[in-house]
Amino acid sequence: MTLRRGRARSRRIHLIEWMVVIVLVSVVMAIVVAVLNRSREKQRLLLCQNNLRNVVLSYLGYNNNKQLLPPSGVFAEDEITFENLKRGNTDPSLSVVPSYFPGATGTPRGVPMSSWVVPVSPYLDYQGLCDSWTMEADGKAVPFHDATSRVPGQPSNLQIGETGIAVLRCPDDPTALANRGNLSYVVNGGFALWHADPVGWVGGATDGTPAPTAKPLAWSTTPSDWTKTVDVTRRLGVMFIETRFPEGSHPEVTIPWNVHAGLNDVADGQAQTLLVSENTLAGASAKPSRYSAGLPTNWATPLPNFTSFFGPSDVCGNGKFPSSLDCTSGGLAPNGASDGPGWAFANKGGTYTNINFGQYLTIEGSFPFTNSAHSGGFNAGFCDGAVRFVSSSINGTVYSKLITPAGEKLPIHCKQLPFDAKEIYD
């Protein structure tokens, strides 16, 4: 009896020892897996930053060669615009661009031609792509989604735009589609979808809610004079939409509202001005949507909510978004040694436009603001060529100053106080 009890006790001890070993092995495996996951995450982050750095260098190369930056997107005007300009009516609200904005009624006018990717592609080592792209054929503008090969043996714009370019995609982008024209990086468009006829974006808590709508913004104290508005909006961003007529057509008129900006226009300092950021909700879509004006999308799409990131229009209404917003009403004006309180809404929780809120959304084009798949922040390229990781909890006023290239030169109703580098880097 004693021998049997001893054997039973021995079996229980061995069983306990094995259980301890299993627990220890499980703990070690969990630690190893966690370390490997963190290592892979860091590798993806570094690759994302490296891709972004190449994109930034392509802008700098273009700027060095042309002495200006490329347009964020290009649209071809139509005969309605021509007739208006011919009569001396230069109101940019009559351009084709607003017909592509969310909530616009009727059929979009003109031709959406290309995004910033096409002109900078030679600086990304894709000269052949640029050479194959068809901007015009038979005296007419060719859309970015045109599926017809205009030159024998040459691919169509749609085929080119569907081509995957590795450097344009962050490996952490969860919305990227296999073998498609993905885009994870977008340029600094300022605080309005279009500089010439400013409108803002209404954010929603869930996909498609509310319906996409562009709301008018008043950035100038003399809204009837659009040239005064452009004088403000060009100081709020870095790259802008351009419109044109096909080469050789309508030489008797010029398009007055285009802004040709370069790095020399960055008055607040290139090291503290954003040039490009991440947005996982740009690029290729599984299918057309109301966010894309019913068009297929890829990296060549010139719609502003696919090419650019913007400062939230919430800054003009302290988080409230009525039918229109007056950005001159006092909320942005400095008060002594303090910036206007409205600027804080450039990154504020509960507004549905704050940094990385787009992680809760899935539809491409539905979030034209800074958005990454990284926890705690996003990768950003600055006008001096640097690439840095910026915290998603950055103070909204500081973030607004990183967006505006000439905030200190804005009119008094929205003037920003000088940027203090320690606000972001300390």
Secondary structure as GFF3:
##gff-version 3
##sequence-region A 1 426
A	DSSP	alpha_helix	2	66	.	.	.	ID=ss1
A	DSSP	beta_strand	73	76	.	.	.	ID=ss2
A	DSSP	alpha_helix	79	86	.	.	.	ID=ss3
A	DSSP	three_ten_helix	92	94	.	.	.	ID=ss4
A	DSSP	three_ten_helix	97	100	.	.	.	ID=ss5
A	DSSP	beta_strand	111	115	.	.	.	ID=ss6
A	DSSP	alpha_helix	117	120	.	.	.	ID=ss7
A	DSSP	three_ten_helix	121	124	.	.	.	ID=ss8
A	DSSP	alpha_helix	127	132	.	.	.	ID=ss9
A	DSSP	beta_strand	136	137	.	.	.	ID=ss10
A	DSSP	beta_strand	140	141	.	.	.	ID=ss11
A	DSSP	alpha_helix	157	161	.	.	.	ID=ss12
A	DSSP	three_ten_helix	166	168	.	.	.	ID=ss13
A	DSSP	beta_strand	183	188	.	.	.	ID=ss14
A	DSSP	beta_strand	199	201	.	.	.	ID=ss15
A	DSSP	beta_strand	214	218	.	.	.	ID=ss16
A	DSSP	alpha_helix	226	233	.	.	.	ID=ss17
A	DSSP	beta_strand	241	244	.	.	.	ID=ss18
A	DSSP	three_ten_helix	263	265	.	.	.	ID=ss19
A	DSSP	three_ten_helix	270	272	.	.	.	ID=ss20
A	DSSP	beta_strand	274	282	.	.	.	ID=ss21
A	DSSP	three_ten_helix	290	292	.	.	.	ID=ss22
A	DSSP	alpha_helix	304	307	.	.	.	ID=ss23
A	DSSP	beta_strand	308	309	.	.	.	ID=ss24
A	DSSP	three_ten_helix	313	316	.	.	.	ID=ss25
A	DSSP	beta_strand	325	326	.	.	.	ID=ss26
A	DSSP	three_ten_helix	341	347	.	.	.	ID=ss27
A	DSSP	three_ten_helix	357	360	.	.	.	ID=ss28
A	DSSP	beta_strand	377	382	.	.	.	ID=ss29
A	DSSP	beta_strand	387	391	.	.	.	ID=ss30
A	DSSP	alpha_helix	396	403	.	.	.	ID=ss31
A	DSSP	three_ten_helix	407	409	.	.	.	ID=ss32
A	DSSP	alpha_helix	422	425	.	.	.	ID=ss33
###
